[in-house]
């Protein structure tokens, strides 16, 4: 069962995958319109197959601009804040509606279709749902398979155990190479440092840190599903090692087990995420 509160998979927001999604959707829409002939084009407007191909190509390329604009906005939104699964699904439904609205307006204003506008809109949204949701679903499955395949290849190349050692966390650099592994019980928090991060951990009860060339966004994507929680643009903490969350004048502060003198900030951007995580842990 899907957890709608989860952040969407990182592979959905890769530029290359966004481009492939747009191109595949345009191709699928072109085939769909010519084979299925939705919107009553072949009946209401008595077009030949060649005319239908020409008209559908223009309509498809123009209509896909809705998806292009939507995905550009989504990409930049995802960079600024977290995008959860339920938000992504609503976003997709909005794409279906607005592309259906575009086709409806095209029929009324360009093709001078005399049918009732609400009826046209309903039909257009239904057909657009098929045009978008089918390729979206297929590509989501393909991107997921491709992501798992890439991770498995990286595991074989870098020597990470095919069966993960229970309780171990593996850290890779920006090129995907394995550089550092430790028990999750020893990990405290990760701190951003320009193009590097400091991994703060306990070693025989003593506080140590390891410098890794990477960034918090990449680590958050690679370690999605672990106990690590992003709390600030400069910090990510091990939720299992948090001893206290308190409210100060400047906002929420986090204190870690065994580090009474350390207090990490929680930025307003991540406040709701942090509270959600720890509410679930305590419930």
N, C-alpha and C positions, 0 to 999 in steps of 0.2 A: 504494500500500500504506500502511495506517495505521501511524503511529509511536505505539505504545502508551505510550511514555514522555512524550509531549507533554501539556501542560496542556490541559484541555478548553476549547473555544471559550467566550468570555465570554458570548455570546448565550444559551447554555444556562442561565446563572445569573441572567439578568435577571428581576426579580420579575414583570413583565408576561408574559414567556414561560412562567414556571413556572405562573402562574394559567391561561394558555391551554392548557398541556399537561394540567393537571388536569381542566379543563372538557371538553376535547376527548376525553380518555381516558374520562371518565365517560359522555359521549354515545355514543362508539363502543362501550363495553362494554354499554350499554343496548340498542343496536341489535343488537349481536352476539348477546346472550343471547336476544333475542326472535326473531331470524331463524334463527340456527343452533341454538338450544335446547341448549346444552351441558350437561354434568353429568347428562344423562339426565332432566332435570326433567319434560319432557312425557311420557316413557314410564313412569318410575318413580312419578310422583306424580299422573298423570292430571289435570293442570290444564287449565283452559280458557285461551284466548288472553288474555282480560282478567285472569284470575287470574295468569297468567304475567307479564303486563305489570306488575301490582301488586307481585308478589313480586320480580321482577327489578329493579324500581326501588329497592325497599328494600335488596336485596342489593348492588346496584351502588353506591348512595350510601354504604352502610356499608363495603363493601370498598375504595372509593376513599380512605377515611380512611387506609389503609395508605400510599397514594401521597402523600397530604397530609403526614402525619407524616414520611415519608421525605424529601420534598423540603424541608421546613422544616429538618430536621437537615442535609441536604446543603448548603443555602444558607448556614447558619451555619458549617459545616465549611469550606466554600470561602472564606469571609471570613477564617478563622483560618490556613489553610494551603493550599498548592497541591493541586489535585485532578487527577491525571493520567488519561489516557484509559483505561488498564487498570483503574484504581480505579473510574472511572465505570461501566464495563461490568460489573464485579463487583457494584457497587451496584444496577444495574438487574436483574441476575439474582437478587439477594437480594429485590428488590421482587416479582419474579415468584413466587419461592418462598413468601414470607410471605403474599402475597395468595392463592395457591393453598392454603396451609395454613388461612387464614381461611375460604375457601369449603368446605374439607373439614370443618372443625369445625362450620360452619353446617349442613352436610348431616347430620352425625352427631348433633349435640346438638339442633338445632331441628326438622329434617325427619325425624329418626330413620331415616336411611338404614341398612340392615342390611348393606350391602356391606362387604368387607374394607377396613380403614382404609388400608393401603398402596396398594391399587388405587385407592381414591378420591383419595388424595393425588396419585398419578401422573397420573390423568386431569385433576384440577383444575389441576395445574401446567402440563400441556400446553395446556389451554384458556386458562389465564391468560396463558401466553406469547403466544398469539395476541391476546388482549385488550389486552395492554400493548405488545408489541414492534411491532405494526403501526402504531398511532398514534404511538408514539415515533419510529419510523423516518420516517414521513411528516412529522411536525413538525420533526424534525432537518433534513431537506432543505428544508422551508419556511423555517425560521429562518435557515438558511445563505443561502438565496436572498434573503431579506429583508435580512439583514445586508450582503450584497454590493450590493444595490440602494441601500441607505442610503448606503454608502460612495461609490458612483458619483455619487449626487446631491450629496453633500458635495463631491466633487471638482469637479463642474460649477459649483457655487455659489461655491466658494472659489478656483477658478482653479488647483487643483493639476493638473499635467499628467496627461492621461489615460494616457499612457505614461510611467511613472515614470522619472526621470532616474537612470541607473545610478550607484550609490554615494551617492545622496542620501537623507537622512532628513528627513521632514516632521513638525513638531510642531504639534499643534492644542491650543487651550485647552479649558476645560471645556464650552464651548458648541459645540465642533466646528469652530471657525474656525481657519484656517491662520495661524500667528503667526511661525513660525521654521523655516528649512530650512538644512541644512549637510551637507557631505560626511561620510559615516560615518567616513572616515579621520581626520577632525579631532575627532570626538566622543570625549571621555574618560569622563566619568561624569555621572550626574544625582543631585542631592541634594534631599531633601525639605525644605520650609520652610513648615510649617503648611499653608495652602491654596494654596501655590505650590511650584514646584520651581526649582532653579538648574541650568541646563544648562552644564556645564563643557566647554570645547572649546579647541582651538588655532587661533589666527589669525596666520598668518605667523610661526609658531614661538612666539608669546606666549600665555600662558594667559588666557582670557577666560571670562566667564559671562553667561548670558542668563536673566532672570527670566520665568517663564511661570506663568500661573494654571492649575494642574492638579494632579494627584497621581500618585504612582508607580504605583498600581494601574491607573489609567486609561491611563497611558502604556504600561504593560506589556501591556495588552490591545490597544491600538492598534498597537503595534510588535511584536506577537507574530511570531516567525519571524526577527527581526533578530538582530544580534550582542549586543544588550543583555541583560544577565542581572541579575536581582534578587539582591542579596547581603545585604541588611539592610533593616529597615523604613524606613531613611532613605537608602539608596543603591541605585543601579542602575549597573552598569559596562558599558563596551564591552569584550566579551571579547577582541576583536582587539587591544586596547591594553594588556592586562594583561602585565606583564613578570615578575611573581613572585607566588607564593602561599606564604606561610610561616606556620608555627605559632608562636604566642606564648603566654604564660601565660594571657591572656584569651581565646584562641581563634585562628582563622585570620585572617590579615591579607593584604590585596591591595595590591600596588604597581603603579603605572601607568608606562608608557613616558614618559620625559622629565620625570618628577616624582619625583626621588629622595627628596624630603623628605615626600612624601605617603604615608600608609598608611591604607587604608580597612578597616573591620571587616567580618567575615562572621559573622552571627548564627547560633546553633545551628539555627534554623528553616530556613535556606537553605544550610547546610553541604553536605548531600547533593546538592542541586541544583547548587551551584557545582562540586563535585568531579565530578559526572556530566558536566557541560558541558565542563570542561577535560580530562577523561579522553577524551571523544569527539573533542575538537579535536586532542589530541596523538596519538591512535591513527590 
